[in-house]
Amino acid sequence: MQYEWILDVLTDLKAFAKVNGLTALAEQLDDTSLVAASEIAQFVGETDGGPGTDARSAGKLHRGFATGNNT
């Protein structure tokens, strides 16, 4: 996927924030990751000729990246 690097960067930043006691930032980055996953899923759905992806699918996309080795 063309945009997965964005989610990887956000996941790395969130992990750094957690390790360094920046809890508010870590929570904000988690929210930001959800927004990014939602927008990416919607954009990819629209550019593939289908309808945009709903929030449930975007959440699955986000969780797929958030559970990687970077957390």
Residue pairs with C-beta under 8 A, 6 or more apart in sequence:
1 40
1 44
3 40
3 43
3 44
4 65
6 36
6 40
7 33
7 36
7 37
7 40
7 61
7 62
7 65
7 66
8 65
8 68
8 70
10 29
10 32
10 33
10 36
11 33
11 65
11 66
11 68
11 70
11 71
12 70
13 29
14 26
14 29
14 30
14 33
14 71
15 70
15 71
16 22
17 23
17 25
17 26
17 29
18 26
30 66
33 62
33 65
33 66
34 58
34 59
34 62
36 62
37 58
37 59
37 61
37 62
37 65
38 53
38 55
38 58
38 59
38 62
40 58
40 61
41 52
41 53
41 57
41 58
41 61
42 52
42 53
42 58
43 52
44 53
45 51
45 52
45 53
46 52
53 61
